[in-house]
Amino acid sequence: MTVLNDILLFAPGAVPAAPLEWEETEDGTVRVSLENAGHRVSAELEFDDAGDLVGFVSRDRSRSENGTLRVVPWSTPVLRFGEVNGVRLPVEAEARWLDPGGAWTYVTLTLRDVAYNVGAPGGG
C-alpha cells in the first residue's frame, strides 16, 4: 500500500511505467490498483478542479492493535501542493486511520526537498 501511495503522490514520473489498473467509479472518484509480489491493493482517489490528487483512501491496509492485525480504512489527504526542485508535489499532507468512531491523524508531513534515483546507475 505504501508503494502505491508513494508512487502516486511523490513519484509522478513513475506512474506511466507502473503496473497500475485504473477504473472510474460511479461517485466520480477513480480507483487504482497495484499488484506486486502476489499482493493486490487498491485505493479510491479524489482529484481537485486543477487535476491534483488530493484524496487517497484504501481499505487494504492493516493496523496492529493489541498484537493482532485489523483492516482499517487508511487515508492520505493532501493539504497543499508546491514546487520542489522543479516538480509539483504535495508539500503538506497527513496520514489518517478512518476508525468507525472518527478519523485520526498519526502523521503530518511537510516536504522540503526530494531527490530521485539517488545511487541508481545513471541517477543523480
N, C-alpha and C positions, 0 to 999 in steps of 0.2 A: 504494500500500500504506500509506503514511504517513497519507493521508487516512482510510482505513478504520479504521486503528488509533486515530487521534486522536479520531474521532467516537465510537467505542465506549468508549474509556477516559476522555476528558476533556470530551466534549460530549453527555452522555446525553440532554439535551433535544432534540438534533437527530436522534436515532435514528428516531422515528416518521416524520419527513419525508424522511429519506434514502432513496434508491432501493436499498434492501438486499433481497437474497433470502436466505431462511433455510431450512435443511434440518437435520433431526435425523439424526445418523449412528448406525450400529449400535453403536458403542462408548460411547454415552451423551454424546458431545460434540455440539456444534452447529456446523454450517458456515454461514458467512455470506459472501455475495459482493456485490461492488460493481462496476458498470460505469460508467465515466466517460471521456468523450472517446475512445471506441473501445477502451479498455483494460479488461479484466476481471481482477479479483483476488479471491482468496478466502482464508479463514483458518478453522482449527478453533478453537473457543472452549471453554473449560472454566470452569464456574461452581462456587463452593463451596456448602455447605449453606445459607448465608444468601442465596444468589442473586447474589453479587458475581462479576463477571468476574475470574478470577484467572489465566487462561492464554489466550494468543493465539499461535497458530503458523501461519505461512504458508509455502508452498512457491513463492510467486510473487515473491520478491524476489531481485534480483541484487546481487552484490558484486564490486567491481573487484579483480582480482588480476593484478599484473604487466601492466597495460594491457588486460586482457580482462575481460569480464563473465562471471560464473559464477553460476548459480542455486543458492542455498544456503538451506536452511530457516532461518527467522528467527522469533524468539520474543520476547514482551514479558511476562514473568511479573510479576504484581502481588504485592508483598511485604506491603503494609499499606494499609488504607483509613482515611480520616479525613474530617472535615468541613472544607471550605474555603469560606469566605464563604457558609455555609448550604447547601452542596451536598456530598453524599457522593461522594468521588472517590478514586482511587488517590493516595496521598501518598508511597509508596515503590515504585519499580518498576525493572526493568532491561531492557535490550535485549541480546539474545544471538544470535550465529550458532550454528547447530547443525551443526557440521562432523562428518564421519564419525569423526574422532579424538576428538571430545568438544565439548561446548558451551563457549563462551567469551563472557564479558560484556564489551561495549565501552562501555556507558553505564549509569551508575547515576543514577537520577532521584529527587530529593526535591522534591515540590511544596509550596510555601509559600503561594502566592497565585494567584488566577485571576481574569480579567476577561473577560466575554463581550460581543460586539457593540461593541467599542470603536471609535468613529469611524463606526459604521454609522448610517444615518438612524434616528432614534428609539432608538438604542442608548445605553449608559451611558458 
